C-alpha cells in the first residue's frame, strides 16, 4: 500500500475483508481496496475541523490518525486522531 506514513507512532487500521482503512502520521485517513496499491480515498483531519477553539489550537504537524474502527457488517468507519478529533464516515 502506498501513501500513508508510519515511522514513529502506531496508527489505526481496520478492514471489512475487501477494503482497508488506516491512519497515518500525516494526520490523514486512507482507504484502500485489497487489490490496489494506491488509495481510493484520502481524508485530511487537519482541514476537517476549522472550528477548533484557540485553547485547542496546537502545532498540528505532529498530529496523527491513531484509531480506526469499522462497524461490523456495515459501511460505517469511525476514526480519531491524536488530539481526540473524531469523525464518522459512511463509505459509499
Backbone as JSON Lines, residues from 0, in Angstrom:
{"i":0,"aa":"X","n":[0.84,-1.17,0.0],"ca":[0.0,0.0,0.0],"c":[0.89,1.25,0.0]}
{"i":1,"aa":"X","n":[0.48,2.25,-0.74],"ca":[1.26,3.48,-0.85],"c":[0.46,4.66,-0.3]}
{"i":2,"aa":"X","n":[1.17,5.68,0.16],"ca":[0.53,6.94,0.54],"c":[0.6,7.28,2.0]}
{"i":3,"aa":"X","n":[0.31,6.33,2.87],"ca":[0.28,6.64,4.3],"c":[1.69,6.61,4.88]}
{"i":4,"aa":"X","n":[1.88,7.32,6.0],"ca":[3.17,7.38,6.67],"c":[3.06,6.72,8.03]}
{"i":5,"aa":"X","n":[4.05,5.9,8.37],"ca":[4.07,5.26,9.67],"c":[5.51,4.94,10.03]}
{"i":6,"aa":"X","n":[6.17,5.86,10.71],"ca":[7.56,5.67,11.11],"c":[7.75,5.65,12.62]}
{"i":7,"aa":"X","n":[6.92,6.42,13.36],"ca":[7.15,6.57,14.8],"c":[6.0,6.1,15.67]}
{"i":8,"aa":"X","n":[4.77,6.26,15.22],"ca":[3.6,6.02,16.06],"c":[2.75,4.88,15.51]}
{"i":9,"aa":"X","n":[2.03,4.21,16.42],"ca":[1.04,3.26,15.96],"c":[-0.11,4.05,15.36]}
{"i":10,"aa":"X","n":[-0.55,3.67,14.19],"ca":[-1.72,4.3,13.58],"c":[-2.79,3.24,13.41]}
{"i":11,"aa":"X","n":[-4.06,3.66,13.46],"ca":[-5.17,2.72,13.4],"c":[-5.28,2.03,12.05]}
{"i":12,"aa":"X","n":[-5.85,0.82,12.09],"ca":[-6.04,0.02,10.89],"c":[-7.29,-0.82,11.08]}
{"i":13,"aa":"X","n":[-8.13,-0.91,10.04],"ca":[-9.33,-1.75,10.1],"c":[-9.65,-2.25,8.7]}
{"i":14,"aa":"X","n":[-10.37,-3.38,8.63],"ca":[-10.75,-3.93,7.33],"c":[-12.15,-4.53,7.38]}
{"i":15,"aa":"X","n":[-12.78,-4.57,6.22],"ca":[-14.07,-5.26,6.09],"c":[-13.92,-6.52,5.25]}
{"i":16,"aa":"X","n":[-12.7,-6.88,4.92],"ca":[-12.42,-8.04,4.09],"c":[-11.99,-7.66,2.68]}
{"i":17,"aa":"X","n":[-12.58,-6.63,2.12],"ca":[-12.21,-6.16,0.78],"c":[-11.51,-4.81,0.8]}
{"i":18,"aa":"X","n":[-11.8,-4.01,1.8],"ca":[-11.23,-2.67,1.92],"c":[-10.44,-2.56,3.22]}
{"i":19,"aa":"X","n":[-9.45,-1.69,3.2],"ca":[-8.63,-1.42,4.38],"c":[-8.66,0.08,4.61]}
{"i":20,"aa":"X","n":[-8.92,0.5,5.84],"ca":[-8.77,1.9,6.21],"c":[-7.64,1.97,7.22]}
{"i":21,"aa":"X","n":[-6.77,2.97,7.06],"ca":[-5.69,3.1,8.02],"c":[-5.37,4.57,8.25]}
{"i":22,"aa":"X","n":[-4.94,4.84,9.47],"ca":[-4.49,6.17,9.83],"c":[-3.07,6.37,9.37]}
{"i":23,"aa":"X","n":[-2.62,7.6,9.48],"ca":[-1.28,7.94,9.04],"c":[-0.69,9.02,9.93]}
{"i":24,"aa":"X","n":[0.63,9.07,9.97],"ca":[1.33,10.09,10.75],"c":[1.25,11.47,10.11]}
{"i":25,"aa":"X","n":[0.68,11.59,8.93],"ca":[0.47,12.91,8.32],"c":[-0.94,13.43,8.61]}
{"i":26,"aa":"X","n":[-1.63,12.81,9.59],"ca":[-2.96,13.22,10.05],"c":[-4.03,13.02,8.97]}
{"i":27,"aa":"X","n":[-3.85,11.99,8.15],"ca":[-4.81,11.63,7.11],"c":[-5.34,10.22,7.37]}
{"i":28,"aa":"X","n":[-6.53,9.97,6.86],"ca":[-7.12,8.64,6.85],"c":[-7.13,8.16,5.4]}
{"i":29,"aa":"X","n":[-6.66,6.93,5.17],"ca":[-6.58,6.38,3.82],"c":[-7.5,5.18,3.69]}
{"i":30,"aa":"X","n":[-8.16,5.07,2.52],"ca":[-8.99,3.92,2.19],"c":[-8.37,3.22,0.99]}
{"i":31,"aa":"X","n":[-8.14,1.9,1.14],"ca":[-7.57,1.09,0.07],"c":[-8.52,-0.06,-0.26]}
{"i":32,"aa":"X","n":[-8.44,-0.55,-1.49],"ca":[-9.04,-1.83,-1.85],"c":[-7.91,-2.85,-1.8]}
{"i":33,"aa":"X","n":[-8.22,-4.05,-1.33],"ca":[-7.16,-5.05,-1.12],"c":[-6.38,-5.39,-2.38]}
{"i":34,"aa":"X","n":[-6.93,-5.16,-3.56],"ca":[-6.24,-5.48,-4.79],"c":[-5.48,-4.33,-5.42]}
{"i":35,"aa":"X","n":[-5.49,-3.17,-4.78],"ca":[-4.83,-1.98,-5.34],"c":[-3.79,-1.43,-4.38]}
{"i":36,"aa":"X","n":[-2.71,-0.89,-4.91],"ca":[-1.66,-0.29,-4.08],"c":[-1.96,1.16,-3.72]}
{"i":37,"aa":"X","n":[-2.6,1.88,-4.62],"ca":[-2.88,3.3,-4.39],"c":[-4.2,3.47,-3.64]}
{"i":38,"aa":"X","n":[-4.28,4.5,-2.79],"ca":[-5.52,4.7,-2.02],"c":[-6.69,5.11,-2.91]}
{"i":39,"aa":"X","n":[-7.89,4.65,-2.53],"ca":[-9.12,5.08,-3.19],"c":[-9.55,6.44,-2.69]}
{"i":40,"aa":"X","n":[-9.22,6.74,-1.43],"ca":[-9.63,7.98,-0.79],"c":[-8.59,8.37,0.25]}
{"i":41,"aa":"X","n":[-8.46,9.67,0.45],"ca":[-7.59,10.21,1.49],"c":[-8.33,11.37,2.15]}
{"i":42,"aa":"X","n":[-8.48,11.32,3.48],"ca":[-9.2,12.36,4.21],"c":[-8.23,13.07,5.15]}
{"i":43,"aa":"X","n":[-8.13,14.38,5.06],"ca":[-7.21,15.18,5.84],"c":[-7.89,15.67,7.12]}
{"i":44,"aa":"X","n":[-7.52,15.11,8.27],"ca":[-8.09,15.55,9.55],"c":[-7.73,17.0,9.86]}
{"i":45,"aa":"X","n":[-6.6,17.47,9.39],"ca":[-6.16,18.84,9.66],"c":[-7.04,19.89,9.02]}
{"i":46,"aa":"X","n":[-7.63,19.6,7.9],"ca":[-8.51,20.55,7.21],"c":[-9.96,20.38,7.6]}
{"i":47,"aa":"X","n":[-10.27,19.32,8.3],"ca":[-11.67,18.99,8.58],"c":[-12.28,19.84,9.67]}
{"i":48,"aa":"X","n":[-11.49,20.27,10.65],"ca":[-12.06,20.94,11.82],"c":[-11.57,22.38,11.88]}
{"i":49,"aa":"X","n":[-12.25,23.26,11.18],"ca":[-11.88,24.67,11.19],"c":[-12.48,25.42,12.37]}
{"i":50,"aa":"X","n":[-13.27,24.76,13.2],"ca":[-13.91,25.41,14.34],"c":[-13.18,25.13,15.64]}
{"i":51,"aa":"X","n":[-11.99,24.57,15.56],"ca":[-11.22,24.26,16.77],"c":[-10.96,25.55,17.55]}
{"i":52,"aa":"X","n":[-11.2,25.51,18.83],"ca":[-11.04,26.72,19.64],"c":[-9.57,27.07,19.82]}
{"i":53,"aa":"X","n":[-9.32,28.29,20.22],"ca":[-7.95,28.76,20.44],"c":[-7.25,27.93,21.51]}
{"i":54,"aa":"X","n":[-8.0,27.43,22.47],"ca":[-7.4,26.6,23.53],"c":[-6.87,25.28,22.98]}
{"i":55,"aa":"X","n":[-7.49,24.78,21.94],"ca":[-7.07,23.51,21.37],"c":[-6.12,23.69,20.19]}
{"i":56,"aa":"X","n":[-5.94,24.9,19.75],"ca":[-5.08,25.15,18.59],"c":[-3.63,24.93,18.97]}
{"i":57,"aa":"X","n":[-3.08,23.82,18.49],"ca":[-1.69,23.48,18.76],"c":[-0.99,23.27,17.44]}
{"i":58,"aa":"X","n":[0.29,23.01,17.5],"ca":[1.04,22.69,16.3],"c":[0.56,21.34,15.79]}
{"i":59,"aa":"X","n":[-0.25,21.35,14.74],"ca":[-0.85,20.12,14.25],"c":[0.1,19.27,13.41]}
{"i":60,"aa":"X","n":[1.34,19.73,13.22],"ca":[2.27,18.97,12.4],"c":[2.63,17.63,13.01]}
{"i":61,"aa":"X","n":[2.4,17.44,14.31],"ca":[2.7,16.16,14.95],"c":[1.46,15.31,15.17]}
{"i":62,"aa":"X","n":[0.28,15.79,14.75],"ca":[-0.95,15.01,14.9],"c":[-0.93,13.81,13.96]}
{"i":63,"aa":"X","n":[-1.56,12.73,14.38],"ca":[-1.66,11.55,13.53],"c":[-2.98,10.84,13.81]}
{"i":64,"aa":"X","n":[-3.47,10.12,12.82],"ca":[-4.71,9.36,12.98],"c":[-4.36,8.07,13.71]}
{"i":65,"aa":"X","n":[-4.86,7.95,14.94],"ca":[-4.4,6.9,15.85],"c":[-5.41,5.78,16.08]}
{"i":66,"aa":"X","n":[-6.66,5.96,15.69],"ca":[-7.68,4.93,15.94],"c":[-8.64,4.86,14.77]}
{"i":67,"aa":"X","n":[-8.91,3.64,14.33],"ca":[-9.83,3.4,13.23],"c":[-10.64,2.15,13.56]}
{"i":68,"aa":"X","n":[-11.95,2.22,13.35],"ca":[-12.8,1.06,13.59],"c":[-13.89,0.99,12.53]}
{"i":69,"aa":"X","n":[-14.11,-0.21,12.02],"ca":[-15.15,-0.45,11.04],"c":[-16.34,-1.05,11.76]}
{"i":70,"aa":"X","n":[-17.53,-0.46,11.61],"ca":[-18.73,-1.02,12.22],"c":[-19.05,-2.34,11.53]}
{"i":71,"aa":"X","n":[-19.22,-3.38,12.32],"ca":[-19.43,-4.72,11.8],"c":[-20.6,-4.76,10.81]}
{"i":72,"aa":"X","n":[-20.36,-5.43,9.68],"ca":[-21.37,-5.64,8.64],"c":[-22.0,-4.34,8.14]}
{"i":73,"aa":"X","n":[-21.18,-3.29,8.0],"ca":[-21.71,-2.02,7.51],"c":[-20.63,-1.28,6.73]}
{"i":74,"aa":"X","n":[-20.99,-0.12,6.24],"ca":[-20.04,0.75,5.53],"c":[-19.67,1.97,6.38]}
{"i":75,"aa":"X","n":[-19.81,1.84,7.69],"ca":[-19.52,2.94,8.62],"c":[-18.13,2.75,9.24]}
{"i":76,"aa":"X","n":[-17.33,3.8,9.18],"ca":[-15.99,3.8,9.77],"c":[-15.9,4.97,10.73]}
{"i":77,"aa":"X","n":[-15.33,4.73,11.91],"ca":[-15.06,5.78,12.89],"c":[-13.55,5.91,13.0]}
{"i":78,"aa":"X","n":[-13.06,7.14,12.96],"ca":[-11.62,7.37,13.06],"c":[-11.36,8.57,13.97]}
{"i":79,"aa":"X","n":[-10.24,8.53,14.68],"ca":[-9.86,9.62,15.58],"c":[-8.36,9.87,15.48]}
{"i":80,"aa":"X","n":[-7.99,11.12,15.76],"ca":[-6.56,11.43,15.73],"c":[-6.01,11.63,17.13]}
{"i":81,"aa":"X","n":[-4.73,11.95,17.21],"ca":[-4.03,12.06,18.49],"c":[-4.49,13.23,19.34]}
{"i":82,"aa":"X","n":[-5.26,14.15,18.78],"ca":[-5.81,15.27,19.54],"c":[-7.23,14.98,20.03]}
{"i":83,"aa":"X","n":[-7.77,13.81,19.69],"ca":[-9.12,13.45,20.11],"c":[-10.2,13.84,19.13]}
{"i":84,"aa":"X","n":[-9.83,14.41,18.0],"ca":[-10.82,14.75,16.98],"c":[-11.34,13.45,16.37]}
{"i":85,"aa":"X","n":[-12.65,13.27,16.38],"ca":[-13.27,12.03,15.91],"c":[-14.23,12.33,14.77]}
{"i":86,"aa":"X","n":[-14.22,11.47,13.76],"ca":[-15.12,11.6,12.62],"c":[-15.75,10.25,12.32]}
{"i":87,"aa":"X","n":[-17.01,10.29,11.88],"ca":[-17.73,9.1,11.44],"c":[-17.92,9.23,9.93]}
{"i":88,"aa":"X","n":[-17.56,8.18,9.2],"ca":[-17.64,8.18,7.75],"c":[-18.6,7.1,7.28]}
{"i":89,"aa":"X","n":[-19.4,7.43,6.28],"ca":[-20.21,6.43,5.58],"c":[-19.59,6.26,4.21]}
{"i":90,"aa":"X","n":[-19.02,5.11,3.96],"ca":[-18.32,4.86,2.71],"c":[-19.31,4.33,1.68]}
{"i":91,"aa":"X","n":[-19.43,5.07,0.57],"ca":[-20.39,4.66,-0.47],"c":[-19.67,4.41,-1.77]}
